[in-house]
Amino acid sequence: MKRIFDIFVGLLLLIVSSPIMLGVAIVVRLKLGSPILFKQQRVGYHEQTFTLLKFRTMTSAKDQNGEDLPDAIRLTKVGLFLRRLSMDELPQLLNVVKGDMSLVGPRPLLVRYLPYYTLEERKRHKVKPGITGYAQVHGRNELDWDSRLALDVKYVEERSFHLDLVIIIKTITKTLKREGIADVPDQLMLDFDVERRNKAKTLRGG
């Protein structure tokens, strides 16, 4: 039922949003150049990796050592506009139709985070990742990592078609109101792996 719903709604949203996606693609190409899409390996169902798709919102500017500059510096005005309206996420509908993702589920996180989950937190990978999820309608970027991951596990344990519908409706409402959305998330919290390493260091007393 969930997969049928994902395919039907995903295709419908792709058709409806195709003029918007075309417009965004043109703007990104003119303002940021190529590539138009941001592609990154993320962890999905049963901890298998897949290529996440988003519209690019940042430049590729790097420091003297060849490392990416902070997100706040690389984020453009166009990218900020796209993020505030969540339009940069639209290409993920392709991930949904393809089967990498679902409309609702825990957000897919970076591959390098894998060694830092507890056994309980790894339950989040028992379902396909989603464009939106339980954590996204209960604080989104305003939550700390422990709370976000606990909500992901809660979703896995309580998931149902009705719950998915509730999450989708709440997501639309919160997106329109811009509740819990951070333009540059890394300004609010440390990366998950960095936070867990710092916590482990503190527990060791060093």
VENWO-V12314 format. One record per pair of residues at least 6 apart in sequence whose ideal C-beta (glycine too) atoms are under 8 Angstrom apart, sorted by the first residue. I is the first residue (numbers start at 1). J is the second residue. D is the distance in whole Angstrom. If there is no record, write none. Layout:
I_J_D, I_J_D
This chain:
1_161_6, 2_102_7, 2_161_7, 2_164_7, 3_99_8, 3_102_8, 5_103_7, 5_161_7, 5_164_8, 6_96_5, 6_97_8, 6_102_5, 6_103_5, 7_96_8, 7_97_6, 9_103_6, 10_93_5, 10_96_4, 10_97_4, 10_103_7, 11_97_6, 13_93_5, 14_21_8, 14_93_5, 14_94_7, 14_97_7, 17_90_6, 17_93_7, 20_87_7, 20_90_7, 21_90_5, 21_91_7, 24_55_5, 24_82_7, 24_87_6, 24_88_8, 24_90_7, 25_36_5, 25_55_7, 27_78_6, 28_36_5, 28_55_6, 28_56_6, 28_78_7, 28_82_8, 29_36_5, 31_76_7, 31_78_5, 32_56_6, 32_58_8, 32_59_7, 32_76_7, 32_78_7, 32_79_7, 35_56_7, 36_55_7, 36_56_6, 37_53_6, 37_54_7, 37_55_6, 37_56_6, 37_91_6, 38_53_7, 38_54_5, 38_55_7, 38_56_4, 38_57_7, 38_58_8, 38_88_8, 39_51_5, 39_52_7, 39_53_6, 40_51_7, 40_52_5, 40_54_8, 40_110_8, 41_49_5, 41_50_7, 41_51_6, 41_52_7, 41_111_5, 42_49_7, 42_50_6, 42_51_8, 42_52_4, 42_108_4, 42_109_6, 42_110_7, 42_111_7, 42_129_7, 43_49_6, 43_108_6, 43_109_6, 43_110_7, 43_111_6, 43_113_7, 43_114_6, 43_125_7, 43_129_8, 44_50_5, 44_100_6, 44_101_7, 44_108_6, 44_125_7, 44_128_6, 44_129_5, 45_125_7, 45_126_8, 45_127_7, 45_128_5, 45_129_7, 46_125_6, 46_126_7, 47_114_7, 47_122_7, 47_125_5, 49_111_6, 50_95_7, 50_100_4, 50_101_8, 50_108_8, 51_100_8, 52_92_7, 52_95_7, 52_100_8, 52_101_8, 52_108_6, 53_91_4, 53_92_6, 53_94_6, 53_95_6, 54_88_5, 54_89_6, 54_91_6, 54_92_7, 55_82_6, 55_87_7, 55_88_4, 55_90_7, 55_91_6, 56_79_7, 56_88_8, 57_75_6, 57_76_7, 57_78_7, 57_79_3, 57_80_7, 57_82_5, 57_83_6, 57_88_5, 58_71_6, 58_74_4, 58_75_5, 58_76_7, 58_79_6, 59_74_5, 59_76_6, 60_68_8, 60_74_8, 61_68_8, 61_69_5, 61_73_7, 61_74_5, 62_68_6, 62_69_6, 63_69_6, 68_74_7, 70_186_7, 71_184_5, 71_185_8, 71_186_5, 71_187_8, 72_184_5, 72_186_8, 72_187_6, 75_83_8, 75_183_7, 75_184_6, 79_88_7, 80_183_6, 82_88_4, 83_181_8, 83_183_6, 84_178_7, 84_181_7, 84_183_7, 85_175_8, 86_175_5, 86_181_8, 89_131_6, 92_101_6, 92_131_5, 93_131_8, 95_101_4, 96_102_6, 96_103_6, 96_131_7, 99_128_8, 100_128_7, 100_129_8, 101_108_7, 101_128_6, 101_129_5, 101_130_6, 101_131_7, 102_127_7, 102_128_4, 102_129_7, 102_130_5, 102_131_8, 103_130_6, 103_131_6, 103_132_7, 103_164_7, 103_168_7, 104_130_4, 104_131_8, 104_132_6, 104_133_6, 104_163_8, 104_164_4, 104_167_5, 104_168_6, 105_127_5, 105_128_5, 105_129_5, 105_130_3, 105_133_6, 105_155_7, 106_124_4, 106_125_8, 106_127_7, 106_129_6, 106_130_7, 106_133_5, 106_134_8, 106_135_7, 106_152_4, 106_155_7, 106_156_7, 107_129_6, 107_130_7, 107_132_8, 107_133_6, 107_135_7, 107_136_7, 107_152_8, 108_129_4, 109_192_7, 110_191_8, 110_192_8, 110_193_8, 112_193_6, 113_192_5, 113_193_5, 115_193_8, 116_192_6, 116_193_5, 116_196_4, 116_197_8, 117_124_8, 117_149_7, 120_153_6, 121_149_5, 121_150_8, 121_152_7, 121_153_6, 123_152_8, 123_153_5, 123_156_5, 123_157_8, 124_149_7, 124_152_4, 124_153_6, 124_155_8, 124_156_6, 126_156_5, 127_155_8, 127_156_6, 127_159_7, 132_167_6, 132_168_7, 132_171_4, 133_151_8, 133_152_7, 133_155_6, 133_167_7, 134_151_5, 134_152_7, 134_154_6, 134_155_4, 134_163_8, 134_167_6, 135_143_6, 135_147_8, 135_148_4, 135_149_8, 135_151_4, 135_152_6, 135_155_8, 136_167_8, 136_171_6, 136_174_8, 136_180_7, 137_167_5, 137_170_4, 137_171_6, 137_174_6, 138_151_6, 139_147_7, 139_148_8, 139_180_5, 140_174_8, 140_179_8, 140_180_3, 140_181_6, 140_182_8, 141_180_6, 141_181_7, 141_182_4, 141_185_5, 141_188_6, 141_189_8, 142_180_5, 142_182_7, 142_188_7, 143_151_7, 144_189_7, 145_189_7, 145_192_5, 145_195_6, 145_196_8, 155_163_7, 174_180_6, 174_181_8, 175_181_8, 182_188_5, 189_195_7, 190_198_7
